[in-house]
Amino acid sequence: MNSLEGLPVAYFSEHDSADVVVGQNVNAKNERLRQVMDSVTRHLHAAIKEIEPTQEEWFEAIQFLTKTGHMCDDWRQEYILLSDVLGVSMLVDAINSRRPVGASENTVLGPFHVGDSPEYEMGTNICLDQKGEDMIVRGRVLDVDGNPLAGVKIDVWQANDEGFYDVQQKGIQPDFNLRGVFRTGEDGTYWFKAVRPKHYSIPDDGPVGALLEQLGRHPYRPAHLHYILSKDGYDTVTTHIFDPDDIYINNDAVFGVKESLIAEFVKVEDEARIKEAGFTNAYYWDVDFDFVLAPKS
């Protein structure tokens, strides 16, 4: 087919600029692509008309996108970081993980998940270097009717008390430090030992970090533990639980905090409970958090 067949006249004007451009997409080979590009084009043209950038400002925007691309490689994706700090990653995740009221909510996966973490018995301490403030994390996994779910795979991982994941500190932290996989029993309960995590900075040495600085924003994420909970017949939940006392709890740089994911960290100083838990320090943190899985739709 002639590539010009069926195309409307494309005489450009400021007033109908978006209509002129999207009119050239009538022969798109993929209808979904045409819909997406029509919407993106219309919103972009509307933004340009509202902002009225100078030529210099528009070139600066192009330079920013160019620098963002230059920061991307097999180990780093600066465009994902840009999506994160604009809240787009969380919005896309929210749209794609709508669940019944009461079911556990998703949040961002993050870049530090490892797919082959060791599987442990309940109660195992996933802190392999004995550094940090002791912590016990426990709870139940239920269905939306409140029934316990057995055989739920719980994949957990976290940063250490200095805000680093093991994969960021090869040779400093042991491999698979603060990672583990557990499976719930018939009563749906889970528990394991770890250390209290700490807030940390997302990579801020690139164009996205420079943008945050210019906007007067910080690059920090509040302290959290990562979870992936999965069971046949149920929606997989990729989520965090957050420390309510972290200084960045209300201002996550990537907007990952949801109110339902804020846990309670209780300081236990009773000597008998410390001894029973197998710890030797003067206190430990107790975190009790339940999850609710929705049936796969």
N, C-alpha and C positions, 0 to 999 in steps of 0.2 A: 504494500500500500504506500502511496505517496505520503511522505511525512508531513506535507502541507495540507493534506485533504481534511476538510472539516474544521480547520482552524479559523477562528474569528480574526478580524482585523486587530492588530496589536499597536494601535496608535496611543502612545503614552500621554497621560496627563496626571498632575498631582492629585486631582479630585478622585479619579477612578483608577488609581495605580494598581490596587490589589485585584480589582476585577480584570484589568488588562492582563496581569501576570497569570492568575489562575485560569483564565480563559484558554491559555496555551497548553493546559494539561488535559484537554479533552480526550486525547489519544493515549493516555497513560496505560501501560500494560498491566498494571496492578491497581485495582479499584481502591484498596485500602491505602496504598501509597498516595493515590490522588487525593483522597480525603484528608490524609495527614498533612500533605504539602499545602493543600488549599487552606486548611486551618492555620498552619504555621505562618504562611505568607500573609494572610489577613491580619493576624495578631501582630506580626512584625511590622507591617506597614502602618498599622494603627499606632504602635509604639513610636515609630520614627516620626509620624505626624505630630504626636503629642510632645515628644522631646525636642524635635527640630535641631538635631546635632549639626555642628559645623563640620566642614570637610576634615578638619584636623581631628576633631573628636571621633568621627567615624573611622578614620585611619588608625587612631589609638585603639579603638575597639578591635579592629582587625589584627593589630599587632598583639593585643592581649590574647586573642584566640590562637594566633600563630605560636606564641610563647608557650601557651598551654599544651599545644600539640607537640612541641619540641621536648616537653618534660615527660612525655609518655614513652614507656618501653615495656619489656616483658615483666618488669617488677613493679612498675608504678603507672597508675592511670590518673593523670591530673584531671581529665574530663569527668571521671567519676567523683573526684574530690570537689570539683566545681558544682556538679549536680547535688552533692551532699550539702554543701554550705548554702545553696540556694533553696534547700528544702524540697527539691524535686525528687530526690531518691526516696524520701519518706512518703511523699504524696503518691508516687507510682506504686510503692509497696502497699500503702493503705488501700488504694483502689483495687489492687489485686489480691487482697487478703481480708475482704469483708466477711464478717462472721456473726453468728447470733449473739445477742446481748448476753454477757456473762462469760463468753469464751475468751481465752487469753489472746492478747493482741500481739501482733508482730512488731518488730522494729528492724533496723538495718543489720545485715549480716556482718559487715566490717571486712577488712582485708586480711585478717590474721587467722582465719579458720584453717585447720589442718584435717584432712579427710581420714587419716589412718590412726587416730588417737587410740591408745590402749583401752581395753575394756576391763573394768575393775568390779570387785564385789562391793556392795553397799558399805559405806563407812570408811572406805579407803581415803587416805590423805593424798591428794593430788599435788601437794607442794613437795617437790623432790629435793629441795635444797634447804629446807627448814628455816627460811628467812621470812620475816614478816610477822604480823599479828595473827595468831591462831584464829580460826573461824570454823564453825559448823554450819552447813547449809542443809536444810531439810524441808520436807513438805509432802504434799500428796498430788497425784495427777488424777483428775476426775473427768467424767464426761459431763455434758451440759445438764444432765438430770441429777448430778451429784453422786453418781456411782463410781467407785474406784476402778481404775484401768490398770490391768496387769500387762506386763511385757512391753511397756513403753520404753523406747530407746531414748536416753537422755544424753546428749553430747554437750559437754560443758567445757568452757575455756575462759581464761581471764588473764589480765596483766598482773604483774607482781606488785609489791608494795612500793616500787619505784616508778611504776607506770609503764613497764616494758613487757612485751610478750616474749616467749622463749625464742621465737624465730627472729626477733630483732636483736638478740644477744647470743648468737651462736658462740660457744666456747665460754660464755659467762654463766648462762643458765643451762641446766641439763635439758636435753631434748625431751619434749613432751612435758616440760614443767608446767604445772597448773592447767593440765588438760586431762580429760578422761571421759569414758563412756560408761553409763550405768543403765540397768534395766529394772523397772519396777516389779515388785512381787504382786501376789494376789490382792494385797490390801492397797495397792496403788502408791505406797510410800516410797520416798527416796531420801537418802542422806549421804553426805560426804564431807570430808574435811578439806580445808583450803586456807588461804590467808586473805585478810581484808584487802581488797584492791584499792588502787589509787587513781585519781584523774590523770589524764595525759593529753599531750598535744597531738593533733593531726599534723601531717607534714605541712610546714608553713614556709619552706625555703624556695617555693616556686611562685608563679604568677597568682595562684589562688591565695596563698599566704599574703602576698603583697596587696591583693584586693581586700582581704579582711582587715589588714592594717589601715588602709585608706578609708575603710568604712567604720573604723573605730571598734572593730569586733575582735574578740580573742579567739584562739584556735583550739580551745580545750574541750574535752569530753569529760563529763562527770564519771566517777568511779562506778563500775558495773561488772556483772558477770554475764557471759554469753550462754545461751541455751539453744539447742535445736531438739525439739521433742517430736518423735515420729512413731506412728503405729498404723498398721494396715487398716483401712476403712475410715481414717480420720485425717483432717487437714494437718499437715506438718506445720509446726509453729517455730519460727526463727525469731528469737527475742532476747531481751536482756532483763535482769533485775538491777535496780539502781540503789545506791546508798543515799538516803535522804539527807544526810549531814554533810555531803560533799559541797564545797563552795560553788561548784558550777551546776548544781542540780537543776536550777531554774534557767540555765543559759547554755544548753548543749550546743556546741558549734555546728553540729549536723542535725539538730532537731530530733534526736532519737528518743528523747524522754516522753513517755506517756504516763499520765497519773496512775493508771492501773498497774504500772510496772515498778512503782516505787515501793521497796521493801522496808522492813524495820530491822535495824541492826541493834541488838540488845547486848550490852556489855555484861558478861558474867564474871563475877569476882568471888563467888562462893568456892571455897577450897575443895569441898567434897565434890562439887560438880566438875571442877577443873580436873581433879584426880580421876573421876569416873570417865571423863572424856579422853584421858590419856595424855593431857597436856602438862607441861612443867612450868609455864610462865604464870604471871600473877593474874592473868585474866584471858578470856577469849570472847569472841563475838558469836552470837547465836542469831541465825537468820532463818525464819520460818516463812516459806512462800509456796502457795499452791498454784497449780496450773489446771486449766480446763480446756479440753480438746473438743472441737466441734466435729461432727461427722462429715466426711468428705462429700461435697456437693457436686 
